[in-house]
Amino acid sequence: MQTTRQHKIARLIQKDMSDIFLRYARALHGVLISVSEVRVSPDLSVANIYLSIFPQDKVQDTMTHIEEDKGKIRGELGALERHQLRVIPELHFHLDETIDRMERIDQLLHQ
């Protein structure tokens, strides 16, 4: 269970990361990246960021680019949140597979 502070910081990070990935996706041409969820550790030092990427055939390449640019992305986040947070959390990116699971369940139900 997240505390109120963790929840507020997670929402702030999610909003700012959405803005960052909107610009980031433009450079990748034809990729849509959305931030589906952010979970912050109790000590606020780590942010687990769950991403949904479309189209499916570019998921691995996009995740590779994001991991390579993790430092740059954290720097952009720091610039946006310098007045709200004392320390910018370490970023861990994960692929959100919720939509894929929903599609699979829908296919199974309609067979």
N, CA, C and O atoms as CSV, one atom per row, in Angstrom:
chain,resi,resn,atom,element,x,y,z
A,1,MET,N,N,0.835,-1.185,0.000
A,1,MET,CA,C,0.000,0.000,0.000
A,1,MET,C,C,0.876,1.244,0.000
A,1,MET,O,O,1.758,1.394,0.846
A,2,GLN,N,N,0.629,2.122,-0.944
A,2,GLN,CA,C,1.415,3.342,-1.040
A,2,GLN,C,C,0.885,4.398,-0.078
A,2,GLN,O,O,-0.317,4.505,0.161
A,3,THR,N,N,1.815,5.170,0.462
A,3,THR,CA,C,1.427,6.295,1.299
A,3,THR,C,C,0.914,7.425,0.414
A,3,THR,O,O,1.057,7.388,-0.808
A,4,THR,N,N,0.323,8.415,1.038
A,4,THR,CA,C,-0.187,9.562,0.283
A,4,THR,C,C,0.946,10.270,-0.451
A,4,THR,O,O,0.789,10.673,-1.604
A,5,ARG,N,N,2.077,10.420,0.211
A,5,ARG,CA,C,3.227,11.081,-0.418
A,5,ARG,C,C,3.726,10.287,-1.624
A,5,ARG,O,O,3.999,10.867,-2.675
A,6,GLN,N,N,3.845,8.977,-1.484
A,6,GLN,CA,C,4.276,8.145,-2.602
A,6,GLN,C,C,3.315,8.286,-3.776
A,6,GLN,O,O,3.736,8.398,-4.927
A,7,HIS,N,N,2.030,8.279,-3.473
A,7,HIS,CA,C,1.025,8.391,-4.525
A,7,HIS,C,C,1.117,9.736,-5.240
A,7,HIS,O,O,1.046,9.786,-6.468
A,8,LYS,N,N,1.275,10.825,-4.491
A,8,LYS,CA,C,1.388,12.157,-5.100
A,8,LYS,C,C,2.628,12.261,-5.982
A,8,LYS,O,O,2.570,12.815,-7.080
A,9,ILE,N,N,3.738,11.732,-5.503
A,9,ILE,CA,C,4.972,11.792,-6.293
A,9,ILE,C,C,4.857,10.912,-7.528
A,9,ILE,O,O,5.332,11.284,-8.601
A,10,ALA,N,N,4.227,9.744,-7.387
A,10,ALA,CA,C,4.035,8.866,-8.540
A,10,ALA,C,C,3.199,9.558,-9.608
A,10,ALA,O,O,3.511,9.462,-10.795
A,11,ARG,N,N,2.139,10.254,-9.202
A,11,ARG,CA,C,1.302,10.985,-10.163
A,11,ARG,C,C,2.083,12.113,-10.850
A,11,ARG,O,O,1.947,12.324,-12.055
A,12,LEU,N,N,2.892,12.827,-10.081
A,12,LEU,CA,C,3.714,13.896,-10.633
A,12,LEU,C,C,4.703,13.342,-11.659
A,12,LEU,O,O,4.854,13.891,-12.750
A,13,ILE,N,N,5.368,12.256,-11.295
A,13,ILE,CA,C,6.327,11.634,-12.217
A,13,ILE,C,C,5.617,11.116,-13.454
A,13,ILE,O,O,6.132,11.264,-14.562
A,14,GLN,N,N,4.437,10.508,-13.292
A,14,GLN,CA,C,3.699,9.982,-14.435
A,14,GLN,C,C,3.348,11.099,-15.416
A,14,GLN,O,O,3.485,10.928,-16.627
A,15,LYS,N,N,2.900,12.231,-14.901
A,15,LYS,CA,C,2.548,13.367,-15.765
A,15,LYS,C,C,3.771,13.875,-16.527
A,15,LYS,O,O,3.719,14.081,-17.740
A,16,ASP,N,N,4.863,14.072,-15.806
A,16,ASP,CA,C,6.069,14.597,-16.453
A,16,ASP,C,C,6.689,13.579,-17.416
A,16,ASP,O,O,7.193,13.958,-18.473
A,17,MET,N,N,6.656,12.295,-17.058
A,17,MET,CA,C,7.195,11.271,-17.956
A,17,MET,C,C,6.352,11.160,-19.221
A,17,MET,O,O,6.885,10.884,-20.296
A,18,SER,N,N,5.056,11.370,-19.107
A,18,SER,CA,C,4.194,11.360,-20.291
A,18,SER,C,C,4.600,12.469,-21.254
A,18,SER,O,O,4.654,12.251,-22.464
A,19,ASP,N,N,4.885,13.649,-20.727
A,19,ASP,CA,C,5.347,14.756,-21.567
A,19,ASP,C,C,6.691,14.437,-22.216
A,19,ASP,O,O,6.901,14.713,-23.397
A,20,ILE,N,N,7.594,13.857,-21.437
A,20,ILE,CA,C,8.925,13.504,-21.960
A,20,ILE,C,C,8.791,12.474,-23.073
A,20,ILE,O,O,9.417,12.613,-24.124
A,21,PHE,N,N,7.975,11.434,-22.852
A,21,PHE,CA,C,7.848,10.385,-23.866
A,21,PHE,C,C,7.059,10.828,-25.088
A,21,PHE,O,O,7.208,10.239,-26.158
A,22,LEU,N,N,6.242,11.830,-24.958
A,22,LEU,CA,C,5.567,12.389,-26.125
A,22,LEU,C,C,6.613,12.971,-27.075
A,22,LEU,O,O,6.565,12.733,-28.282
A,23,ARG,N,N,7.552,13.729,-26.528
A,23,ARG,CA,C,8.644,14.276,-27.346
A,23,ARG,C,C,9.590,13.177,-27.822
A,23,ARG,O,O,10.055,13.204,-28.962
A,24,TYR,N,N,9.868,12.225,-26.961
A,24,TYR,CA,C,10.791,11.129,-27.278
A,24,TYR,C,C,10.257,10.284,-28.435
A,24,TYR,O,O,11.019,9.877,-29.311
A,25,ALA,N,N,8.943,10.021,-28.437
A,25,ALA,CA,C,8.343,9.190,-29.480
A,25,ALA,C,C,8.378,9.876,-30.839
A,25,ALA,O,O,8.446,9.205,-31.868
A,26,ARG,N,N,8.334,11.194,-30.852
A,26,ARG,CA,C,8.414,11.917,-32.133
A,26,ARG,C,C,9.738,11.637,-32.825
A,26,ARG,O,O,9.789,11.549,-34.052
A,27,ALA,N,N,10.803,11.498,-32.058
A,27,ALA,CA,C,12.119,11.217,-32.633
A,27,ALA,C,C,12.206,9.791,-33.171
A,27,ALA,O,O,13.023,9.511,-34.047
A,28,LEU,N,N,11.381,8.899,-32.661
A,28,LEU,CA,C,11.406,7.499,-33.107
A,28,LEU,C,C,10.500,7.246,-34.308
A,28,LEU,O,O,10.545,6.157,-34.881
A,29,HIS,N,N,9.689,8.206,-34.700
A,29,HIS,CA,C,8.832,8.134,-35.880
A,29,HIS,C,C,7.968,6.876,-35.908
A,29,HIS,O,O,8.464,5.769,-36.116
A,30,GLY,N,N,6.686,7.064,-35.698
A,30,GLY,CA,C,5.732,5.973,-35.815
A,30,GLY,C,C,5.578,5.117,-34.574
A,30,GLY,O,O,5.017,4.023,-34.643
A,31,VAL,N,N,6.063,5.594,-33.446
A,31,VAL,CA,C,5.938,4.839,-32.198
A,31,VAL,C,C,5.131,5.676,-31.213
A,31,VAL,O,O,5.343,6.882,-31.083
A,32,LEU,N,N,4.210,5.025,-30.527
A,32,LEU,CA,C,3.415,5.679,-29.501
A,32,LEU,C,C,3.803,5.073,-28.156
A,32,LEU,O,O,3.721,3.859,-27.973
A,33,ILE,N,N,4.220,5.908,-27.225
A,33,ILE,CA,C,4.624,5.463,-25.889
A,33,ILE,C,C,3.729,6.153,-24.876
A,33,ILE,O,O,3.624,7.379,-24.849
A,34,SER,N,N,3.081,5.337,-24.038
A,34,SER,CA,C,2.279,5.924,-22.971
A,34,SER,C,C,2.725,5.358,-21.622
A,34,SER,O,O,3.108,4.193,-21.512
A,35,VAL,N,N,2.667,6.201,-20.618
A,35,VAL,CA,C,3.044,5.808,-19.266
A,35,VAL,C,C,1.770,5.351,-18.569
A,35,VAL,O,O,0.911,6.166,-18.233
A,36,SER,N,N,1.652,4.042,-18.354
A,36,SER,CA,C,0.417,3.515,-17.783
A,36,SER,C,C,0.390,3.561,-16.266
A,36,SER,O,O,-0.677,3.687,-15.666
A,37,GLU,N,N,1.566,3.459,-15.637
A,37,GLU,CA,C,1.595,3.478,-14.174
A,37,GLU,C,C,3.003,3.810,-13.697
A,37,GLU,O,O,3.992,3.495,-14.360
A,38,VAL,N,N,3.071,4.444,-12.549
A,38,VAL,CA,C,4.344,4.711,-11.872
A,38,VAL,C,C,4.199,4.278,-10.424
A,38,VAL,O,O,3.236,4.641,-9.749
A,39,ARG,N,N,5.163,3.499,-9.953
A,39,ARG,CA,C,5.197,3.090,-8.542
A,39,ARG,C,C,6.502,3.582,-7.947
A,39,ARG,O,O,7.573,3.358,-8.511
A,40,VAL,N,N,6.415,4.250,-6.814
A,40,VAL,CA,C,7.583,4.831,-6.163
A,40,VAL,C,C,7.873,4.029,-4.894
A,40,VAL,O,O,6.958,3.659,-4.158
A,41,SER,N,N,9.150,3.768,-4.653
A,41,SER,CA,C,9.543,3.027,-3.455
A,41,SER,C,C,9.254,3.857,-2.201
A,41,SER,O,O,9.140,5.080,-2.284
A,42,PRO,N,N,9.136,3.203,-1.043
A,42,PRO,CA,C,8.820,3.940,0.192
A,42,PRO,C,C,9.820,5.049,0.541
A,42,PRO,O,O,9.443,6.067,1.123
A,43,ASP,N,N,11.093,4.848,0.184
A,43,ASP,CA,C,12.080,5.896,0.476
A,43,ASP,C,C,12.217,6.907,-0.660
A,43,ASP,O,O,13.081,7.783,-0.612
A,44,LEU,N,N,11.366,6.788,-1.683
A,44,LEU,CA,C,11.306,7.709,-2.833
A,44,LEU,C,C,12.579,7.718,-3.672
A,44,LEU,O,O,12.818,8.673,-4.411
A,45,SER,N,N,13.400,6.672,-3.574
A,45,SER,CA,C,14.654,6.643,-4.317
A,45,SER,C,C,14.548,5.917,-5.653
A,45,SER,O,O,15.430,6.052,-6.501
A,46,VAL,N,N,13.479,5.148,-5.852
A,46,VAL,CA,C,13.312,4.372,-7.081
A,46,VAL,C,C,11.897,4.565,-7.605
A,46,VAL,O,O,10.924,4.498,-6.854
A,47,ALA,N,N,11.801,4.804,-8.905
A,47,ALA,CA,C,10.492,4.895,-9.562
A,47,ALA,C,C,10.416,3.806,-10.618
A,47,ALA,O,O,11.212,3.782,-11.556
A,48,ASN,N,N,9.451,2.900,-10.461
A,48,ASN,CA,C,9.190,1.871,-11.460
A,48,ASN,C,C,8.141,2.412,-12.408
A,48,ASN,O,O,7.014,2.703,-12.008
A,49,ILE,N,N,8.524,2.546,-13.677
A,49,ILE,CA,C,7.670,3.178,-14.675
A,49,ILE,C,C,7.229,2.116,-15.677
A,49,ILE,O,O,8.057,1.455,-16.304
A,50,TYR,N,N,5.917,1.962,-15.818
A,50,TYR,CA,C,5.347,0.957,-16.704
A,50,TYR,C,C,4.895,1.636,-17.985
A,50,TYR,O,O,4.089,2.566,-17.966
A,51,LEU,N,N,5.435,1.147,-19.107
A,51,LEU,CA,C,5.194,1.760,-20.406
A,51,LEU,C,C,4.374,0.839,-21.305
A,51,LEU,O,O,4.551,-0.380,-21.302
A,52,SER,N,N,3.487,1.442,-22.061
A,52,SER,CA,C,2.744,0.742,-23.094
A,52,SER,C,C,3.236,1.300,-24.424
A,52,SER,O,O,3.215,2.512,-24.640
A,53,ILE,N,N,3.679,0.414,-25.315
A,53,ILE,CA,C,4.289,0.840,-26.575
A,53,ILE,C,C,3.505,0.249,-27.739
A,53,ILE,O,O,3.162,-0.933,-27.742
A,54,PHE,N,N,3.231,1.089,-28.720
A,54,PHE,CA,C,2.533,0.683,-29.936
A,54,PHE,C,C,3.297,1.196,-31.137
A,54,PHE,O,O,3.737,2.345,-31.088
A,55,PRO,N,N,3.487,0.477,-32.171
A,55,PRO,CA,C,3.039,-0.870,-32.516
A,55,PRO,C,C,3.905,-1.950,-31.858
A,55,PRO,O,O,5.027,-1.695,-31.420
A,56,GLN,N,N,3.354,-3.147,-31.806
A,56,GLN,CA,C,4.000,-4.262,-31.126
A,56,GLN,C,C,5.336,-4.652,-31.745
A,56,GLN,O,O,6.229,-5.108,-31.030
A,57,ASP,N,N,5.494,-4.486,-33.044
A,57,ASP,CA,C,6.743,-4.905,-33.689
A,57,ASP,C,C,7.931,-4.002,-33.343
A,57,ASP,O,O,9.072,-4.347,-33.651
A,58,LYS,N,N,7.682,-2.860,-32.712
A,58,LYS,CA,C,8.776,-1.951,-32.352
A,58,LYS,C,C,9.043,-1.897,-30.848
A,58,LYS,O,O,9.787,-1.037,-30.376
A,59,VAL,N,N,8.437,-2.812,-30.103
A,59,VAL,CA,C,8.558,-2.791,-28.645
A,59,VAL,C,C,9.997,-2.995,-28.205
A,59,VAL,O,O,10.512,-2.207,-27.412
A,60,GLN,N,N,10.657,-4.034,-28.699
A,60,GLN,CA,C,12.013,-4.336,-28.248
A,60,GLN,C,C,12.997,-3.224,-28.607
A,60,GLN,O,O,13.815,-2.832,-27.775
A,61,ASP,N,N,12.926,-2.715,-29.829
A,61,ASP,CA,C,13.816,-1.618,-30.237
A,61,ASP,C,C,13.593,-0.377,-29.380
A,61,ASP,O,O,14.545,0.281,-28.960
A,62,THR,N,N,12.331,-0.070,-29.128
A,62,THR,CA,C,12.000,1.111,-28.336
A,62,THR,C,C,12.488,0.962,-26.903
A,62,THR,O,O,13.057,1.901,-26.347
A,63,MET,N,N,12.277,-0.200,-26.295
A,63,MET,CA,C,12.753,-0.429,-24.925
A,63,MET,C,C,14.279,-0.351,-24.859
A,63,MET,O,O,14.831,0.152,-23.881
A,64,THR,N,N,14.956,-0.842,-25.886
A,64,THR,CA,C,16.424,-0.753,-25.942
A,64,THR,C,C,16.862,0.708,-25.985
A,64,THR,O,O,17.787,1.098,-25.272
A,65,HIS,N,N,16.205,1.521,-26.819
A,65,HIS,CA,C,16.529,2.952,-26.904
A,65,HIS,C,C,16.284,3.648,-25.566
A,65,HIS,O,O,17.082,4.481,-25.135
A,66,ILE,N,N,15.184,3.303,-24.920
A,66,ILE,CA,C,14.852,3.929,-23.641
A,66,ILE,C,C,15.896,3.581,-22.589
A,66,ILE,O,O,16.324,4.452,-21.831
A,67,GLU,N,N,16.308,2.321,-22.535
A,67,GLU,CA,C,17.334,1.912,-21.565
A,67,GLU,C,C,18.659,2.613,-21.836
A,67,GLU,O,O,19.359,2.998,-20.900
A,68,GLU,N,N,19.010,2.783,-23.110
A,68,GLU,CA,C,20.253,3.480,-23.464
A,68,GLU,C,C,20.199,4.949,-23.075
A,68,GLU,O,O,21.215,5.528,-22.691
A,69,ASP,N,N,19.021,5.555,-23.172
A,69,ASP,CA,C,18.855,6.986,-22.891
A,69,ASP,C,C,18.335,7.256,-21.479
A,69,ASP,O,O,17.871,8.360,-21.196
A,70,LYS,N,N,18.406,6.274,-20.601
A,70,LYS,CA,C,17.851,6.399,-19.246
A,70,LYS,C,C,18.419,7.606,-18.503
A,70,LYS,O,O,17.675,8.312,-17.822
A,71,GLY,N,N,19.718,7.853,-18.620
A,71,GLY,CA,C,20.336,8.994,-17.948
A,71,GLY,C,C,19.824,10.323,-18.465
A,71,GLY,O,O,19.577,11.250,-17.693
A,72,LYS,N,N,19.667,10.411,-19.772
A,72,LYS,CA,C,19.151,11.634,-20.394
A,72,LYS,C,C,17.696,11.873,-19.972
A,72,LYS,O,O,17.302,13.004,-19.687
A,73,ILE,N,N,16.909,10.800,-19.936
A,73,ILE,CA,C,15.503,10.910,-19.543
A,73,ILE,C,C,15.410,11.350,-18.080
A,73,ILE,O,O,14.573,12.184,-17.735
A,74,ARG,N,N,16.263,10.793,-17.224
A,74,ARG,CA,C,16.268,11.186,-15.810
A,74,ARG,C,C,16.662,12.656,-15.664
A,74,ARG,O,O,16.130,13.362,-14.808
A,75,GLY,N,N,17.596,13.115,-16.501
A,75,GLY,CA,C,17.989,14.523,-16.479
A,75,GLY,C,C,16.843,15.441,-16.863
A,75,GLY,O,O,16.651,16.493,-16.254
A,76,GLU,N,N,16.072,15.036,-17.885
A,76,GLU,CA,C,14.902,15.827,-18.287
A,76,GLU,C,C,13.865,15.863,-17.170
A,76,GLU,O,O,13.261,16.902,-16.906
A,77,LEU,N,N,13.666,14.724,-16.520
A,77,LEU,CA,C,12.733,14.659,-15.401
A,77,LEU,C,C,13.205,15.567,-14.265
A,77,LEU,O,O,12.398,16.249,-13.634
A,78,GLY,N,N,14.508,15.574,-14.009
A,78,GLY,CA,C,15.077,16.437,-12.976
A,78,GLY,C,C,14.856,17.909,-13.276
A,78,GLY,O,O,14.582,18.702,-12.375
A,79,ALA,N,N,14.977,18.268,-14.546
A,79,ALA,CA,C,14.757,19.664,-14.924
A,79,ALA,C,C,13.298,20.072,-14.710
A,79,ALA,O,O,13.018,21.210,-14.334
A,80,LEU,N,N,12.375,19.146,-14.946
A,80,LEU,CA,C,10.952,19.453,-14.780
A,80,LEU,C,C,10.529,19.478,-13.305
A,80,LEU,O,O,9.631,20.229,-12.925
A,81,GLU,N,N,11.173,18.664,-12.490
A,81,GLU,CA,C,10.738,18.523,-11.101
A,81,GLU,C,C,11.714,19.089,-10.082
A,81,GLU,O,O,11.645,18.737,-8.904
A,82,ARG,N,N,12.608,19.947,-10.503
A,82,ARG,CA,C,13.645,20.449,-9.596
A,82,ARG,C,C,13.083,21.211,-8.399
A,82,ARG,O,O,13.736,21.288,-7.358
A,83,HIS,N,N,11.886,21.773,-8.530
A,83,HIS,CA,C,11.296,22.522,-7.424
A,83,HIS,C,C,10.404,21.659,-6.526
A,83,HIS,O,O,10.075,22.054,-5.408
A,84,GLN,N,N,10.011,20.473,-7.025
A,84,GLN,CA,C,9.130,19.612,-6.250
A,84,GLN,C,C,9.874,18.533,-5.459
A,84,GLN,O,O,9.450,18.161,-4.365
A,85,LEU,N,N,10.977,18.035,-6.008
A,85,LEU,CA,C,11.693,16.921,-5.383
A,85,LEU,C,C,13.129,17.296,-5.064
A,85,LEU,O,O,13.807,17.950,-5.856
A,86,ARG,N,N,13.577,16.879,-3.908
A,86,ARG,CA,C,14.970,17.108,-3.533
A,86,ARG,C,C,15.905,16.199,-4.324
A,86,ARG,O,O,16.939,16.636,-4.830
A,87,VAL,N,N,15.521,14.921,-4.419
A,87,VAL,CA,C,16.323,13.929,-5.137
A,87,VAL,C,C,15.437,13.298,-6.208
A,87,VAL,O,O,14.311,12.880,-5.939
A,88,ILE,N,N,15.972,13.238,-7.424
A,88,ILE,CA,C,15.236,12.597,-8.511
A,88,ILE,C,C,15.453,11.094,-8.381
A,88,ILE,O,O,16.599,10.650,-8.310
A,89,PRO,N,N,14.389,10.301,-8.349
A,89,PRO,CA,C,14.552,8.857,-8.151
A,89,PRO,C,C,15.229,8.175,-9.339
A,89,PRO,O,O,15.196,8.666,-10.468
A,90,GLU,N,N,15.837,7.042,-9.050
A,90,GLU,CA,C,16.402,6.198,-10.093
A,90,GLU,C,C,15.228,5.619,-10.873
A,90,GLU,O,O,14.226,5.217,-10.282
A,91,LEU,N,N,15.347,5.575,-12.190
A,91,LEU,CA,C,14.243,5.137,-13.033
A,91,LEU,C,C,14.441,3.699,-13.496
A,91,LEU,O,O,15.503,3.334,-13.999
A,92,HIS,N,N,13.409,2.897,-13.318
A,92,HIS,CA,C,13.391,1.530,-13.816
A,92,HIS,C,C,12.194,1.416,-14.750
A,92,HIS,O,O,11.053,1.639,-14.343
A,93,PHE,N,N,12.462,1.067,-16.001
A,93,PHE,CA,C,11.395,0.982,-16.997
A,93,PHE,C,C,10.959,-0.463,-17.185
A,93,PHE,O,O,11.786,-1.372,-17.269
A,94,HIS,N,N,9.646,-0.660,-17.249
A,94,HIS,CA,C,9.068,-1.980,-17.448
A,94,HIS,C,C,8.013,-1.881,-18.544
A,94,HIS,O,O,7.362,-0.850,-18.709
A,95,LEU,N,N,7.860,-2.962,-19.281
A,95,LEU,CA,C,6.838,-3.020,-20.310
A,95,LEU,C,C,5.521,-3.427,-19.663
A,95,LEU,O,O,5.453,-4.456,-18.990
A,96,ASP,N,N,4.484,-2.636,-19.860
A,96,ASP,CA,C,3.160,-2.948,-19.325
A,96,ASP,C,C,2.449,-3.837,-20.330
A,96,ASP,O,O,2.154,-3.412,-21.447
A,97,GLU,N,N,2.181,-5.052,-19.935
A,97,GLU,CA,C,1.571,-6.026,-20.845
A,97,GLU,C,C,0.089,-6.229,-20.571
A,97,GLU,O,O,-0.489,-7.222,-21.015
A,98,THR,N,N,-0.524,-5.323,-19.860
A,98,THR,CA,C,-1.937,-5.441,-19.517
A,98,THR,C,C,-2.809,-5.471,-20.765
A,98,THR,O,O,-3.727,-6.285,-20.854
A,99,ILE,N,N,-2.538,-4.603,-21.721
A,99,ILE,CA,C,-3.351,-4.534,-22.943
A,99,ILE,C,C,-3.212,-5.828,-23.735
A,99,ILE,O,O,-4.194,-6.326,-24.284
A,100,ASP,N,N,-2.001,-6.376,-23.798
A,100,ASP,CA,C,-1.791,-7.634,-24.510
A,100,ASP,C,C,-2.591,-8.760,-23.859
A,100,ASP,O,O,-3.195,-9.582,-24.549
A,101,ARG,N,N,-2.592,-8.791,-22.523
A,101,ARG,CA,C,-3.348,-9.824,-21.812
A,101,ARG,C,C,-4.849,-9.662,-22.059
A,101,ARG,O,O,-5.562,-10.651,-22.228
A,102,MET,N,N,-5.326,-8.421,-22.078
A,102,MET,CA,C,-6.748,-8.181,-22.331
A,102,MET,C,C,-7.134,-8.636,-23.737
A,102,MET,O,O,-8.193,-9.234,-23.925
A,103,GLU,N,N,-6.286,-8.358,-24.722
A,103,GLU,CA,C,-6.561,-8.786,-26.094
A,103,GLU,C,C,-6.594,-10.306,-26.187
A,103,GLU,O,O,-7.451,-10.874,-26.863
A,104,ARG,N,N,-5.661,-10.959,-25.508
A,104,ARG,CA,C,-5.600,-12.421,-25.517
A,104,ARG,C,C,-6.858,-13.014,-24.882
A,104,ARG,O,O,-7.423,-13.973,-25.408
A,105,ILE,N,N,-7.294,-12.458,-23.770
A,105,ILE,CA,C,-8.518,-12.941,-23.114
A,105,ILE,C,C,-9.718,-12.711,-24.023
A,105,ILE,O,O,-10.584,-13.578,-24.135
A,106,ASP,N,N,-9.778,-11.565,-24.666
A,106,ASP,CA,C,-10.874,-11.260,-25.581
A,106,ASP,C,C,-10.903,-12.253,-26.742
A,106,ASP,O,O,-11.974,-12.714,-27.138
A,107,GLN,N,N,-9.735,-12.584,-27.286
A,107,GLN,CA,C,-9.657,-13.573,-28.378
A,107,GLN,C,C,-10.150,-14.933,-27.905
A,107,GLN,O,O,-10.882,-15.617,-28.620
A,108,LEU,N,N,-9.747,-15.323,-26.697
A,108,LEU,CA,C,-10.156,-16.614,-26.175
A,108,LEU,C,C,-11.670,-16.679,-25.933
A,108,LEU,O,O,-12.295,-17.717,-26.150
A,109,LEU,N,N,-12.248,-15.570,-25.486
A,109,LEU,CA,C,-13.674,-15.532,-25.224
A,109,LEU,C,C,-14.507,-15.560,-26.499
A,109,LEU,O,O,-15.645,-16.027,-26.488
A,110,HIS,N,N,-13.947,-15.064,-27.590
A,110,HIS,CA,C,-14.692,-14.978,-28.846
A,110,HIS,C,C,-14.399,-16.130,-29.807
A,110,HIS,O,O,-14.745,-16.058,-30.986
A,111,GLN,N,N,-13.771,-17.176,-29.314
A,111,GLN,CA,C,-13.492,-18.317,-30.190
A,111,GLN,C,C,-14.656,-19.259,-30.230
A,111,GLN,O,O,-14.601,-20.279,-30.918
